[in-house]
Amino acid sequence: MSTPLRACLYYGAWQRNDDGYWIFERKPSDLGYTVLIKPMESFEDLETIIRDRYKLKPETPLAMAYQPPQWMLAPDGTRRPPITVSTTSEVEAMMHLRSWFTDLKLCISSGYEDVAHFQFLNKTTFTVGGATFVFNGYNDRELVASKEVLEEIFSEHEMVSIYRAHLEITNARQEGQENAAESSVSSSKITKEVRPSPFDNVHNVFV
């Protein structure tokens, strides 16, 4: 079957609540778009359709994902991460599902913050484009930079990785503080050597 199928596009950002459920929060201005997508559409062509619809520049980071019908998510429900679309084979798999699941919605996120946050929640691997960053807590040098300065230096695609690193560091620091608090409460009489975290002397990337 080569006849294009209608698919609904939503624009916003993914969140995950305290119970682990994934929720796509649409932008207040988003009314949704209905587009025609071919069953054998290439990823590049689908990306072009989306960028044209939302007036997104080629350099703007973009993430596409969708959730299958509820019965396919059992037993975890929407605690299961949404399915990311980033290759032509993944577009074809999505359109195969769409051929019988008419309510399929493709959720679009753009901009380095929303894309990096989605990757962070989804625990995908990441690299820092043309620059290498080493977050080392064993010396007195600290990474201190403002969001505006970083945006002047790096491209939006590089900013995805930098902001993702910021989220990982913040998360590691919070987990370290929580673990330390639990250890202190569980035993005030036992002392043990604590190795310094490699993130201890790293400021937030964005201040």
C-alpha positions in Angstrom: 0.0 0.0 0.0 1.5 3.3 -1.1 -1.4 5.6 -0.5 -0.4 8.4 2.0 -2.2 8.2 5.4 -3.3 11.1 7.6 -1.4 11.6 10.8 -1.8 14.1 13.5 1.2 16.2 14.7 1.3 17.7 18.2 4.0 20.2 19.2 5.3 20.6 22.7 7.6 18.8 25.3 7.7 15.5 27.0 7.5 15.3 30.8 7.6 12.4 33.3 5.6 12.7 36.5 6.6 11.5 40.0 4.8 8.1 39.3 6.9 7.5 36.2 4.1 8.2 33.6 5.1 9.9 30.4 3.0 13.0 29.5 3.3 15.1 26.4 2.5 18.8 27.2 1.4 20.7 24.1 2.4 24.3 23.7 -0.6 26.6 24.4 -0.5 27.8 20.8 -0.5 24.4 19.3 -3.8 23.4 17.6 -2.3 20.3 16.0 -1.7 19.6 12.3 -3.0 16.8 10.1 -0.5 15.8 7.4 -0.2 13.1 4.8 2.6 10.6 5.3 3.5 7.8 2.9 3.9 4.3 4.3 7.4 4.2 2.9 8.3 7.9 3.7 11.9 8.5 4.3 13.0 10.1 7.6 14.5 13.0 5.7 11.2 13.7 3.9 9.2 13.4 7.1 11.6 15.9 8.8 11.1 18.3 5.9 7.3 18.1 6.2 7.5 18.8 10.0 10.0 21.7 9.6 7.8 23.3 6.9 4.7 23.0 9.1 6.3 24.5 12.2 8.6 26.9 10.4 11.7 25.3 11.9 15.2 26.2 10.6 17.4 23.3 9.4 19.8 23.9 12.4 17.0 23.7 15.0 17.2 20.4 17.0 14.2 18.2 16.5 12.8 15.2 18.3 9.9 13.0 17.1 8.1 10.3 19.2 4.8 8.6 19.7 3.0 6.3 22.0 1.3 3.1 20.8 -2.3 2.2 21.8 -2.8 1.5 25.5 -3.3 -2.2 25.1 0.2 -2.5 23.6 1.7 -0.8 26.7 0.5 -3.4 29.2 1.4 -3.9 32.0 3.4 -0.7 32.5 1.1 1.6 30.6 2.5 5.0 29.8 5.4 4.3 32.2 7.0 2.9 29.1 9.0 5.5 27.2 7.5 6.8 23.9 8.9 5.4 20.7 11.5 7.7 19.1 11.5 8.2 15.4 14.9 9.0 14.0 15.5 6.7 11.0 13.6 5.7 7.9 13.0 2.2 9.3 11.4 3.7 12.4 9.1 5.9 10.1 8.0 2.8 8.3 7.3 0.9 11.6 5.2 3.9 12.8 3.3 4.0 9.5 2.6 0.3 9.7 1.1 0.9 13.1 -0.8 3.9 11.7 -2.4 1.7 9.0 -4.7 0.2 11.6 -4.3 2.6 14.6 -6.0 5.7 13.3 -5.5 7.7 16.5 -1.7 7.7 16.3 -0.2 11.1 17.2 3.3 12.1 16.3 4.7 14.4 19.1 7.2 17.0 18.0 9.7 18.8 20.3 12.2 21.3 19.1 15.0 23.5 20.5 18.0 22.3 22.5 16.3 22.4 25.9 13.2 20.4 25.0 15.2 17.9 22.9 17.9 17.5 25.6 15.3 17.0 28.3 13.6 14.3 26.3 16.9 12.5 25.7 17.7 12.9 29.4 14.3 11.3 30.5 14.8 8.6 27.9 18.4 7.9 29.0 19.7 7.9 25.4 23.4 8.0 24.8 24.9 11.4 23.8 28.0 13.0 22.5 29.2 16.6 22.4 29.3 17.6 18.7 32.5 19.3 17.8 33.7 20.0 21.3 34.8 17.7 24.1 33.9 18.6 27.7 35.6 17.0 30.7 33.8 17.5 34.0 36.5 16.9 36.5 36.0 17.6 40.2 39.6 16.9 41.3 40.9 20.4 40.6 40.0 23.9 41.5 38.8 24.9 38.0 35.1 25.1 37.6 32.8 25.4 34.6 31.0 28.7 34.9 29.1 30.0 31.9 25.8 31.8 31.3 23.2 30.4 28.9 23.5 33.5 26.7 27.3 33.1 26.3 27.1 29.4 25.5 24.4 30.1 22.9 26.8 32.6 21.2 29.6 30.0 21.1 27.9 26.8 20.2 25.4 25.7 17.6 21.9 24.6 18.7 22.8 20.9 18.0 25.9 21.2 20.2 23.8 22.9 22.8 21.6 19.8 23.0 24.6 17.8 24.3 25.8 20.6 26.6 22.4 21.0 28.2 22.0 17.3 28.4 25.3 17.2 30.3 24.0 19.9 32.6 20.9 17.8 33.4 23.0 14.7 34.1 25.3 16.6 36.4 22.4 18.1 38.3 20.8 14.7 38.6 24.0 13.1 39.9 24.4 15.9 42.4 20.9 15.5 43.7 21.2 11.8 44.0 24.5 12.2 45.8 22.9 14.6 48.3 19.9 12.2 48.9 22.2 9.2 49.4 24.3 11.2 51.8 21.3 12.3 53.8 20.0 8.7 54.0 23.4 7.4 55.1 23.6 10.1 57.8 20.2 9.2 59.2 20.7 5.4 59.1 23.8 5.6 61.3 25.3 8.5 63.1 27.9 6.4 64.9 29.6 4.9 61.8 32.0 7.0 59.9 33.5 6.0 56.5 35.8 7.4 53.9 33.8 9.1 51.2 35.4 9.5 47.8 34.8 12.9 46.2 32.4 13.0 43.3 33.8 14.1 39.9 30.9 16.6 39.9 31.5 18.2 43.3 33.2 21.3 42.0 31.2 21.8 38.9 28.8 24.7 38.8 25.6 24.4 36.9 26.2 25.1 33.2 23.4 27.6 33.1 23.3 30.2 35.8 
